[in-house]
């Protein structure tokens, strides 16, 4: 047997797995970064004297999810 090649170590394996995980996370995050540049729908200006509660579709959907 030749001892010219070092034995693979756990530390090297963990380092390689961490690098691969970071690269995968970057690939997943890139398309979402481009979508974030799209402006959101304009919201209404809040009332001057308070009373800002509005029954929107989002609120209605939330209420549907809380029903038993």
N, C-alpha and C positions, 0 to 999 in steps of 0.2 A: 504494500500500500504506500502510496506517496502522500506525504503530509504537506504538499504545496498549496492545497486549497483548504481554507479554514472551514470548520464545521459551521453549519447554519445555527444562528443563535435565536433565542426567543425575542431578544431585544430588537434584532433586525426585522423579524417578522412583524412585531407590533408596530415598529416604525413604518414599515411598508404598508400595513393595513391602515394606519392613521393617515398616511399620505393619500392613499386611494380613497378613503372616506372623505377627506377634505376636497379632493378633486371632484368627486361625485356631487358633493353639496354645492360646489361652485357651478357645475354644469346645470344643476336643477335651478339655482337661483338666478342665473343669467336671463332666461326668458321672462321671468317675473319682473326683473328690473326694467326691461323695456316696456312692459305693460303698465308700470307705475307712471310712466310719462304721460299717459292718456289722461286728460282732465276729467275729474269726476263730475257728475251731474250737479248743476247749480242748485243750491238750497235756498229756501225762502229766508228772508231777513226776519230775525226774531222780533216779536212784538215789543213796542217801546215800554209798556207797563206790565211786563211779565205775562203769565198765562201762556207759556210757550208749548203746552202739551198739545199734540196733534195726533189723531188716530190715523196713522199712515199704514200702508200695506205691510211695512216691516213690523210695526207694532202688532198688527192683526195676526201675522204669521207667528210671532212670539206667543201670543195668547193661545193660538191653536196648539202649540207644542206643550203648553202647560196644562192642558185639559187632561183629566183622568178618564 
